[in-house]
Amino acid sequence: MESADSPNWFAKFFVPKTNFYRLLDKQAKVTLEGIDALKSWIDAGAPGRGQKVRDYEHEADEIVIDLQERLVDSFITPFDREDIYDLSARLDEVINSAKATVREIEALEISTEDAYLKEMVSVLVEGTRCLAQSFTSLERDLQSAGEEAELARKSENRVSRLYRHATRHLYSLDDFKTIQKTKEVYKCLALVAEKIDYVAVKLVHVIIKMR
């Protein structure tokens, strides 16, 4: 028997009060702005710009809280409420990891002139943009949503390859402190990529269930 959370005949007669597609889309767009702010900060290397990432993380948190409260109050949801919750929670981890990267760069006083840092964060922006486009398409175009989610997944592999090349280059240096500190930041960026993949995997799962 289908639950009230599934997109079934029951939902056709009782329209949900909250458009959870739009809330997820909004959260994804704010997440993309946060990752793009991280890229701008690393590209410019200007002190203080990391605060923009924190601001977007705070904005995303407010959306997450609002979405969770609306889930509690909603009798009908457009698809399984646990899936809605998981998508939002996993998406939140993406921008949380970006904020953690800012914190590490600032604490370790790493130079953002590192070419590998710039390349990795560019891939992260591409991956997050694919996530955002997938969420935008989720309500009306499952085919496009699925394609964008699969593209987002590829960013994790690309960052992993860059991480290996970057680490190999690091160990060719003589400065042990620089090696250790820079590698920690590389790990942070690799974690952001893992979180992007985490969201994309869930998106693919949800899309398959909705078809």
C-alpha positions in Angstrom: 0.0 0.0 0.0 1.3 3.4 -1.0 2.0 5.9 1.8 0.7 9.5 1.9 4.3 10.6 1.3 4.4 9.0 -2.2 3.4 10.9 -5.3 0.1 8.9 -5.7 -3.5 9.5 -6.5 -4.2 10.9 -3.0 -1.7 13.7 -3.5 -3.5 14.7 -6.7 -6.6 15.7 -4.7 -4.7 17.3 -1.7 -2.1 19.8 -2.8 0.7 20.2 -0.2 0.7 23.6 1.5 4.4 23.8 1.1 6.3 23.5 -2.2 9.2 21.4 -1.0 10.7 21.3 -4.5 11.1 25.1 -4.3 12.6 25.0 -0.8 15.2 22.4 -1.9 15.9 24.4 -5.1 16.4 27.5 -2.9 18.8 25.7 -0.6 20.8 24.3 -3.5 21.1 27.8 -5.1 22.4 29.2 -1.8 24.8 26.3 -1.5 26.1 27.1 -5.0 26.6 30.7 -4.0 28.6 29.6 -1.0 30.9 27.4 -3.0 31.3 30.1 -5.6 32.2 32.5 -2.8 34.9 30.0 -1.7 36.3 30.0 -5.2 36.2 33.8 -5.4 38.1 34.0 -2.1 40.7 31.5 -3.1 41.1 33.1 -6.6 41.5 36.6 -5.1 43.5 35.6 -2.0 42.0 38.6 -0.2 41.7 38.5 3.6 38.1 38.7 4.9 36.3 37.3 1.9 35.9 34.0 3.6 33.2 35.7 5.6 30.9 35.5 2.6 31.1 31.7 2.7 30.0 31.8 6.4 27.2 34.2 5.5 25.8 31.8 2.9 26.2 28.8 5.3 24.1 30.7 7.8 21.5 31.5 5.2 21.4 27.8 4.1 20.9 26.8 7.8 17.9 29.0 8.0 16.4 27.3 5.0 17.1 23.9 6.4 15.4 24.8 9.7 12.4 26.2 7.8 12.1 23.1 5.7 12.3 20.7 8.6 9.6 22.6 10.5 7.3 22.6 7.5 7.9 18.8 7.1 6.6 18.3 10.7 3.5 20.4 10.0 2.8 18.9 6.5 0.3 16.1 6.2 1.0 15.7 2.5 4.4 15.9 0.8 5.2 15.6 -3.0 7.4 12.6 -2.4 8.7 10.6 0.6 9.3 13.0 3.6 12.3 11.1 4.6 13.9 11.6 1.2 13.1 15.3 1.4 14.8 15.5 4.8 17.8 13.5 3.7 18.3 15.6 0.5 18.2 18.8 2.6 20.5 17.4 5.3 23.1 16.1 2.8 23.0 19.4 0.9 23.7 21.2 4.1 26.9 19.1 4.6 28.3 20.5 1.3 28.3 24.1 2.5 29.3 23.1 6.0 32.4 21.5 4.5 33.1 24.7 2.5 32.9 26.7 5.7 35.3 24.2 7.4 37.7 24.7 4.5 37.7 28.5 5.1 38.4 27.9 8.8 41.4 25.7 7.9 42.9 28.1 5.4 42.6 30.9 7.9 43.9 29.0 10.9 46.9 27.4 9.0 47.6 30.7 7.1 47.8 28.9 3.8 48.6 30.9 0.7 45.7 30.7 -1.8 48.1 31.1 -4.7 48.4 27.3 -4.9 47.4 26.3 -8.4 45.9 23.0 -7.2 43.7 24.8 -4.7 42.3 26.9 -7.5 41.7 24.0 -9.8 40.0 21.8 -7.2 37.6 24.6 -6.1 36.7 25.2 -9.8 35.7 21.6 -10.1 33.7 21.9 -6.8 31.8 24.9 -8.3 31.0 22.9 -11.4 29.8 19.9 -9.4 27.6 22.1 -7.1 26.1 23.9 -10.1 25.1 20.5 -11.5 23.4 19.7 -8.2 21.6 23.0 -8.3 20.4 22.4 -11.8 19.2 18.9 -10.8 17.1 20.3 -8.0 15.7 23.0 -10.3 14.6 20.2 -12.7 13.4 17.8 -10.0 9.7 18.9 -10.0 9.0 18.9 -13.7 11.9 17.2 -15.7 13.2 14.0 -14.0 15.2 13.1 -17.1 17.2 16.4 -16.9 17.4 16.1 -13.1 19.0 12.6 -13.3 21.5 13.7 -16.0 22.6 16.7 -13.9 22.9 14.5 -10.8 25.1 12.1 -12.7 27.3 14.9 -13.9 27.6 16.2 -10.3 28.9 12.8 -9.2 31.8 13.1 -11.7 33.3 16.0 -9.7 34.3 13.7 -6.9 36.5 11.6 -9.2 38.0 14.7 -10.7 38.9 16.2 -7.4 40.3 12.9 -6.2 42.7 12.8 -9.2 43.7 16.4 -8.5 44.3 15.6 -4.9 46.7 12.8 -5.8 48.6 15.0 -8.2 48.7 17.8 -5.7 49.9 15.6 -2.9 52.6 14.1 -5.1 53.8 17.6 -6.0 53.7 18.6 -2.3 56.1 15.9 -1.3 58.6 17.2 -3.7 59.1 20.2 -1.5 61.6 20.6 1.3 59.3 22.5 3.7 57.7 20.0 6.1 55.3 22.5 7.7 54.1 23.7 4.3 53.5 20.1 3.2 51.5 19.3 6.3 49.4 22.4 6.4 48.7 22.5 2.6 47.7 18.8 2.6 45.1 19.5 5.3 43.5 22.0 3.1 43.6 19.6 0.1 41.8 17.1 2.4 39.1 19.7 3.2 38.4 20.3 -0.5 38.3 16.6 -1.2 35.7 16.3 1.6 33.5 18.9 -0.1 33.7 16.8 -3.3 32.6 13.7 -1.3 29.6 15.6 0.1 28.6 16.7 -3.4 28.7 13.0 -4.5 26.7 12.1 -1.3 23.9 14.5 -2.4 24.0 13.3 -6.0 23.7 9.6 -5.0 20.6 10.4 -3.0 19.2 12.5 -5.8 19.6 9.6 -8.3 17.9 7.3 -5.8 15.0 9.7 -5.3 14.6 10.2 -9.1 14.5 6.4 -9.7 11.7 6.1 -7.1 9.7 8.9 -8.6 9.7 7.5 -12.1 
